[in-house]
Amino acid sequence: MDEGIALEAVQRYQSLDADLGRLLASRGNHVHELRQGLASFPIKQYQWSGIDLNTIVRSGHELCELVGDAITLLPRFNQGADALPWETFAEALSFLPDNIVIVQHS
Protein backbone atom coordinates (compact mmCIF):
# COMPACT_ATOMS: atom_id res chain seq x y z
CA MET A 1 0.00 0.00 0.00
CA ASP A 2 2.72 2.38 -1.01
CA GLU A 3 1.26 4.36 -3.89
CA GLY A 4 -1.77 6.28 -5.08
CA ILE A 5 -5.13 5.66 -3.49
CA ALA A 6 -3.81 2.87 -1.26
CA LEU A 7 -1.22 5.19 0.25
CA GLU A 8 -3.83 7.88 0.84
CA ALA A 9 -6.16 5.37 2.52
CA VAL A 10 -3.49 3.94 4.82
CA GLN A 11 -2.51 7.47 5.88
CA ARG A 12 -6.14 8.37 6.57
CA TYR A 13 -7.31 5.22 8.41
CA GLN A 14 -5.33 3.93 11.36
CA SER A 15 -4.20 0.28 11.09
CA LEU A 16 -5.82 -0.16 7.67
CA ASP A 17 -2.73 -1.90 6.27
CA ALA A 18 -2.65 -4.36 9.18
CA ASP A 19 -6.39 -5.03 8.85
CA LEU A 20 -6.04 -5.73 5.12
CA GLY A 21 -3.03 -7.96 5.79
CA ARG A 22 -5.06 -10.06 8.25
CA LEU A 23 -7.93 -10.36 5.75
CA LEU A 24 -5.58 -11.37 2.94
CA ALA A 25 -3.92 -13.99 5.16
CA SER A 26 -7.21 -15.45 6.39
CA ARG A 27 -9.55 -15.02 3.39
CA GLY A 28 -7.26 -14.58 0.39
CA ASN A 29 -6.85 -11.97 -2.31
CA HIS A 30 -10.47 -10.87 -2.69
CA VAL A 31 -12.60 -7.76 -2.30
CA HIS A 32 -12.84 -7.05 1.43
CA GLU A 33 -14.83 -4.43 3.31
CA LEU A 34 -12.15 -2.63 5.31
CA ARG A 35 -14.29 0.08 6.88
CA GLN A 36 -17.89 1.09 6.37
CA GLY A 37 -17.94 2.41 2.80
CA LEU A 38 -14.34 1.39 2.07
CA ALA A 39 -13.35 -1.84 0.31
CA SER A 40 -10.24 -3.33 -1.23
CA PHE A 41 -10.27 -4.07 -4.98
CA PRO A 42 -7.46 -6.42 -6.03
CA ILE A 43 -6.01 -5.83 -9.49
CA LYS A 44 -3.05 -8.22 -9.17
CA GLN A 45 -3.01 -11.88 -8.22
CA TYR A 46 0.24 -11.42 -6.28
CA GLN A 47 1.98 -8.31 -4.99
CA TRP A 48 4.99 -8.86 -7.24
CA SER A 49 3.03 -9.76 -10.38
CA GLY A 50 1.65 -7.45 -13.00
CA ILE A 51 -1.94 -6.33 -13.26
CA ASP A 52 -4.14 -9.30 -14.11
CA LEU A 53 -7.34 -8.86 -16.14
CA ASN A 54 -8.90 -12.02 -14.66
CA THR A 55 -8.31 -10.70 -11.13
CA ILE A 56 -9.91 -7.39 -12.07
CA VAL A 57 -13.00 -9.10 -13.49
CA ARG A 58 -13.28 -11.32 -10.39
CA SER A 59 -12.93 -8.25 -8.17
CA GLY A 60 -15.67 -6.53 -10.14
CA HIS A 61 -18.06 -9.43 -9.52
CA GLU A 62 -17.14 -9.56 -5.83
CA LEU A 63 -17.69 -5.81 -5.51
CA CYS A 64 -21.16 -6.21 -7.05
CA GLU A 65 -21.99 -8.83 -4.42
CA LEU A 66 -20.63 -6.68 -1.60
CA VAL A 67 -22.39 -3.41 -2.45
CA GLY A 68 -25.65 -4.71 -3.89
CA ASP A 69 -27.73 -1.73 -5.06
CA ALA A 70 -25.76 0.91 -3.13
CA ILE A 71 -24.29 3.73 -5.15
CA THR A 72 -20.56 3.02 -5.21
CA LEU A 73 -17.56 4.92 -6.54
CA LEU A 74 -14.72 2.80 -7.89
CA PRO A 75 -11.58 4.87 -8.45
CA ARG A 76 -9.89 4.20 -11.75
CA PHE A 77 -6.72 2.32 -10.85
CA ASN A 78 -3.25 3.21 -12.02
CA GLN A 79 -2.21 0.53 -14.45
CA GLY A 80 1.37 1.73 -14.95
CA ALA A 81 3.33 2.61 -18.07
CA ASP A 82 3.62 -0.93 -19.47
CA ALA A 83 0.01 -2.00 -18.96
CA LEU A 84 -2.84 -2.42 -21.41
CA PRO A 85 -4.80 0.66 -22.47
CA TRP A 86 -7.53 1.75 -20.05
CA GLU A 87 -10.17 0.87 -22.67
CA THR A 88 -9.25 -2.80 -22.27
CA PHE A 89 -9.99 -2.65 -18.56
CA ALA A 90 -13.14 -0.58 -19.07
CA GLU A 91 -14.44 -3.21 -21.50
CA ALA A 92 -13.63 -6.01 -19.03
CA LEU A 93 -15.64 -4.15 -16.36
CA SER A 94 -18.51 -3.23 -18.67
CA PHE A 95 -20.75 -5.68 -16.79
CA LEU A 96 -20.74 -3.43 -13.69
CA PRO A 97 -24.22 -2.14 -12.92
CA ASP A 98 -25.04 1.56 -13.15
CA ASN A 99 -24.79 1.99 -9.38
CA ILE A 100 -21.01 1.31 -9.54
CA VAL A 101 -19.36 4.31 -11.14
CA ILE A 102 -15.69 4.33 -12.16
CA VAL A 103 -14.19 7.74 -11.39
CA GLN A 104 -10.86 9.35 -12.19
CA HIS A 105 -8.85 9.95 -9.00
CA SER A 106 -6.60 12.99 -8.97
For each residue, the residues with C-beta under 8 A, 3 or more apart:
1: 6 7 9 10 16 17 20
2: 6 7
3: 6 7 78
4: 7 8 77 78 105
5: 8 9 75 77 105
6: 1 2 3 9 10
7: 1 2 3 4 10 11
8: 4 5 11 12
9: 1 5 6 12 13 16 34 38
10: 1 6 7 13 16 17
11: 7 8
12: 8 9 16
13: 9 10 16 34 35 38
14:
15: 18 19
16: 1 9 10 12 13 19 20 34 35
17: 1 10 20 21
18: 15 21 22
19: 15 16 22 23 34
20: 1 16 17 23 24 32 34 40
21: 17 18 24 25
22: 18 19 25 26
23: 19 20 26 27 32 34 40
24: 20 21 27 28 29 32
25: 21 22
26: 22 23
27: 23 24 30 32
28: 24
29: 24 42 45 46 55
30: 27 40 42 58 59 62
31: 39 40 41 42 59 62 63 66
32: 20 23 24 27 39 40
33: 36 38 39 66
34: 9 13 16 19 20 23 38 39 40
35: 13 16 38
36: 33
37:
38: 9 13 33 34 35
39: 31 32 33 34 63 66 67
40: 20 23 30 31 32 34
41: 31 59 63 74 77
42: 29 30 31 45 55 56 58 59
43: 51 52 55 56 59 77 79
44: 47 49 50 51 52 55
45: 29 42 49 52 54 55
46: 29 49
47: 44
48:
49: 44 45 46 52
50: 44 80 82 83
51: 43 44 55 56 77 79 80 83 84
52: 43 44 45 49 55 56
53: 56 57 84 88 89 92
54: 45 57 58
55: 29 42 43 44 45 51 52 58 59
56: 42 43 51 52 53 59 60 89 92 93
57: 53 54 60 61 92 93
58: 30 42 54 55 61 62
59: 30 31 41 42 43 55 56 62 63
60: 56 57 63 64 92 93 95 96
61: 57 58 64 65 95
62: 30 31 58 59 65 66
63: 31 39 41 59 60 66 67 72 74 96 100
64: 60 61 67 68 96 97 100
65: 61 62 68
66: 31 33 39 62 63
67: 39 63 64 70 72 99 100
68: 64 65
69: 99
70: 67 99
71: 99 101
72: 63 67 99 100 101
73: 101 103
74: 41 63 96 100 101 102 103
75: 5 102 103 104 105
76: 86 102 103 104 105
77: 4 5 41 43 51 89
78: 3 4
79: 43 51 83 84 86 89
80: 50 51 83
81:
82: 50
83: 50 51 79 80
84: 51 53 79 88 89
85: 88
86: 76 79 89 90
87: 90 91
88: 53 84 85 91 92
89: 53 56 77 79 84 86 92 93
90: 86 87 93 94 102
91: 87 88 94
92: 53 56 57 60 88 89
93: 56 57 60 89 90 96 102
94: 90 91
95: 60 61
96: 60 63 64 74 93 100 102
97: 64 100
98: 101
99: 67 69 70 71 72
100: 63 64 67 72 74 96 97
101: 71 72 73 74 98
102: 74 75 76 90 93 96
103: 73 74 75 76
104: 75 76
105: 4 5 75 76
106:
